[in-house]
């Protein structure tokens, strides 16, 4: 499916997860306690990975991620190396945005070569701080987004949809649509486990009624709303886009071993649906809410 010109094309991006420390303790973190045992990539491995990416020529945009990569003391050194190749059109930071509240730090990242920011903001203040499990996290993230208003970097926001933040989504999306943000992403919460032990998986029967209002908000703003990892049949048409494209990812094998256990891609209509790229539902969702065969529908290829 063609990617609209207003959107980034994640098929041209690759993620390097270089650091797994974090200044939040988010209840919705997909890595959860696993991040405590994941080793940092290391500068020499990072250098080798970048040279391989450059020589292969498949990816011309780089995402630096973690954990919370802005807590990595050597981040600027890593950005310098990536920028020195002269290959990457975009060097993106995936971040909770808290350290971007320090304008001098943000300016240094941009000066070193970061030109795109993917900022996680999960709800309004009370629920966001409850999810982050850090008092004041919301205010710091919003201050970071305010600092980004004055930059020329591309800004995309990321909200993981959970049962806890459903009530905040209309007001949050309305607020984000008024910022200098090119895309608002809503990500389906997929726990890296076979059941919803933290009680955060959002009930689609409560999420779907919100979509017409979210679509109207984004259409008025002239911006794209991207639903990530949701069943594709939920889309109501542009500027709402259901998208299961993901960048290439450099992660330790331990992560992928856990990932394979989680039964992503379940759907009662899988055998007759023409969309082979849809993530469907997770095993944890089906165990909690059922297979939603009445809510979902098969699509043409």
C-alpha positions in Angstrom: 0.0 0.0 0.0 1.5 3.4 -0.9 2.6 5.6 2.0 0.9 9.0 1.9 3.5 11.8 1.3 2.7 13.3 4.7 4.0 10.3 6.5 7.4 8.8 7.2 8.1 5.5 5.5 9.2 3.1 8.3 10.4 0.6 5.6 13.4 3.0 5.2 14.2 3.0 8.9 16.3 0.8 11.1 16.3 0.8 14.9 19.5 0.5 16.9 18.6 -0.2 20.6 21.8 1.0 22.2 20.9 1.4 25.8 18.3 -0.1 28.2 18.4 2.3 31.1 15.4 4.5 31.7 14.2 7.4 33.9 10.6 6.2 33.9 9.2 2.9 35.2 6.3 2.6 32.8 3.7 -0.1 33.6 3.2 -0.5 29.8 6.8 -1.0 28.9 7.0 -3.9 26.5 10.5 -4.8 27.7 9.3 -4.7 31.3 11.9 -6.4 33.6 13.6 -7.9 30.6 15.4 -4.6 30.0 17.3 -5.1 33.2 19.1 -8.1 31.7 19.7 -6.8 28.2 23.2 -5.7 27.5 24.0 -2.3 25.8 25.0 -2.6 22.2 28.5 -1.2 22.7 30.2 1.4 20.5 32.3 -1.0 18.4 29.2 -3.2 17.7 27.3 0.0 16.9 30.0 1.1 14.5 30.0 -2.3 12.7 26.2 -2.2 12.5 26.2 1.2 10.9 28.9 0.3 8.3 26.9 -2.8 7.4 23.7 -0.8 7.1 25.5 1.8 5.0 27.0 -0.8 2.7 23.8 -2.8 2.3 22.0 0.4 1.3 18.5 -0.8 2.3 17.9 1.6 5.2 18.7 5.3 4.9 17.1 6.5 8.2 18.3 5.5 11.7 16.4 5.3 14.9 18.3 5.4 18.2 16.3 3.7 20.9 16.3 1.8 24.2 15.2 1.9 27.1 15.3 5.7 27.3 18.1 6.6 25.1 18.5 10.1 26.4 19.7 8.7 29.7 22.7 7.1 27.8 25.8 9.1 28.7 27.4 8.4 25.3 24.4 9.3 23.1 26.0 12.3 21.5 29.1 10.2 20.6 26.9 7.7 18.9 24.9 10.4 17.0 28.2 11.9 15.9 29.3 8.6 14.4 26.0 8.1 12.6 26.0 11.6 11.2 29.7 11.3 10.1 28.8 8.7 7.5 26.7 11.2 5.6 24.3 8.4 4.7 21.3 8.8 7.0 18.6 11.3 5.9 17.0 11.1 9.3 18.5 10.3 12.7 15.6 9.8 15.0 15.5 9.6 18.8 12.8 7.6 20.4 12.2 9.2 23.8 9.8 9.9 26.6 10.8 13.5 26.1 11.7 14.3 29.7 15.3 15.3 29.1 14.2 17.5 26.1 12.8 19.9 28.7 16.5 20.9 29.0 16.7 23.2 26.0 20.5 23.2 26.0 20.6 19.4 25.9 18.0 19.4 23.0 20.0 21.9 21.1 23.2 19.8 21.5 21.4 16.7 20.1 20.2 18.7 17.1 23.7 20.2 16.6 25.2 16.7 16.6 22.8 15.5 13.9 19.4 14.4 15.4 16.7 15.8 13.1 13.6 13.7 14.1 12.0 13.0 17.5 9.5 10.3 18.3 8.1 11.3 21.7 6.0 9.1 23.9 3.1 10.8 25.7 0.4 8.4 27.0 -2.3 10.5 28.7 -3.1 13.7 30.4 -1.1 14.5 33.6 -2.6 12.3 36.3 -2.9 9.1 34.2 0.4 9.7 32.4 2.3 10.0 35.6 0.5 7.0 37.0 1.6 5.0 33.9 5.2 6.4 34.0 5.3 5.8 37.8 7.2 9.1 38.1 5.6 12.2 39.6 6.2 15.2 37.3 6.9 13.1 34.2 4.0 14.6 32.2 5.1 18.2 32.8 8.7 17.4 31.7 7.5 15.7 28.6 5.2 18.6 27.7 8.1 21.0 28.3 10.2 18.9 25.9 7.5 19.1 23.3 7.3 22.8 23.8 11.0 23.2 23.2 10.7 21.1 20.0 8.2 23.7 18.8 11.1 26.1 18.2 13.2 23.5 16.3 13.1 22.5 12.7 13.2 18.8 13.6 10.3 16.5 12.6 8.2 15.5 15.6 6.0 12.5 15.9 4.1 11.5 19.0 3.5 8.0 20.3 0.7 7.0 22.7 0.3 3.4 23.8 -3.4 2.8 24.1 -4.4 1.0 27.3 -7.5 0.5 29.3 -6.2 3.2 31.7 -5.9 6.0 29.2 -9.0 5.5 27.0 -10.9 8.3 28.8 -8.0 10.8 28.0 -7.6 10.0 24.3 -10.0 12.6 22.8 -8.5 15.5 24.8 -4.9 14.3 24.4 -5.2 13.9 20.7 -6.9 17.3 20.4 -4.0 18.9 22.3 -1.3 17.1 20.3 -3.0 18.0 17.0 -2.4 21.7 17.8 1.3 21.3 18.3 4.0 21.3 15.6 3.6 17.5 15.3 3.5 15.8 11.9 1.9 12.5 12.9 0.1 11.2 16.0 0.6 7.5 16.6 -1.7 5.4 18.7 -0.1 2.0 19.5 -2.0 -1.0 20.7 -0.6 -2.3 24.0 0.9 -5.7 23.4 2.3 -7.2 26.6 5.4 -9.3 26.1 3.6 -12.2 27.9 0.8 -14.6 27.2 -1.7 -13.0 29.6 -2.5 -9.4 30.6 -0.9 -9.6 34.1 -0.8 -5.8 34.5 -4.4 -5.3 33.4 -3.7 -2.7 30.7 -4.9 -4.2 27.4 -7.6 -1.9 26.0 -11.0 -3.4 25.2 -11.6 -2.7 21.5 -15.3 -2.5 22.2 -14.5 0.7 24.2 -11.8 2.0 21.9 -13.7 1.8 18.6 -16.4 4.2 19.5 -13.7 6.9 20.1 -12.4 6.6 16.6 -14.9 8.9 14.7 -14.1 11.8 17.1 -10.4 11.2 16.9 -10.6 11.2 13.1 -12.6 14.4 13.0 -10.0 16.1 15.2 -7.0 15.1 13.1 -8.9 15.9 9.8 -9.5 19.4 11.1 -5.8 19.7 11.9 -4.7 18.4 8.5 -2.6 15.7 10.2 -2.4 12.0 10.1 -3.5 9.6 12.8 -1.7 6.3 12.7 -3.0 3.2 14.4 -0.1 0.9 15.0 -0.6 -2.9 15.7 -4.4 -2.6 15.7 -6.5 -4.7 13.4 -6.5 -3.0 10.0 -10.3 -3.3 9.6 -10.7 -0.6 12.3 -9.6 2.2 10.0 -12.3 4.8 9.0 -10.3 6.2 6.1 -7.7 8.9 5.8 -6.2 10.7 7.6 -6.6 7.7 9.9 -4.2 5.0 8.8 -3.9 1.5 10.2 -0.3 0.5 9.8 1.6 -2.6 10.8 4.9 -1.6 9.1 7.8 -1.6 11.5 11.4 -0.6 11.0 14.2 -3.1 11.0 15.3 -3.6 14.5 18.7 -4.5 16.1 17.8 -6.2 19.5 19.4 -9.0 21.5 18.2 -12.5 20.8 16.7 -12.7 24.3 14.0 -10.2 23.3 12.9 -12.2 20.2 12.7 -15.4 22.1 10.2 -13.8 24.5 8.4 -12.1 21.5 7.7 -15.4 19.8 5.8 -16.7 22.8 3.1 -14.1 22.6 0.9 -15.3 19.7 0.6 -12.0 17.8 -1.6 -12.0 14.7 -4.6 -13.9 15.9 -7.9 -13.3 14.1 -11.1 -15.3 13.6 -11.2 -14.1 10.0 -7.6 -14.8 9.1 -8.4 -17.6 6.7 -10.7 -15.4 4.5 -9.1 -12.0 5.0 -7.0 -10.6 2.1 -4.8 -8.4 4.3 -1.8 -10.5 5.2 0.1 -7.7 6.9 -2.4 -7.2 9.8 -1.3 -8.0 13.3 -4.7 -9.0 14.4 -5.0 -9.7 18.1 -2.5 -11.0 20.7 -3.0 -14.2 22.6 -3.3 -12.2 25.8 -6.1 -10.1 24.3 -8.1 -13.1 23.1 -7.8 -14.7 26.5 -9.1 -11.6 28.2 -11.8 -10.3 25.8 -12.4 -13.0 23.2 -11.7 -13.1 19.5 -14.0 -10.1 18.6 -15.3 -11.9 15.5 -18.4 -9.6 15.5 -16.3 -6.4 15.8 -13.7 -7.3 13.2 -14.3 -8.1 9.5 -12.3 -9.7 6.7 -10.8 -7.3 4.2 -10.0 -7.5 0.5 -6.4 -8.0 -0.5 
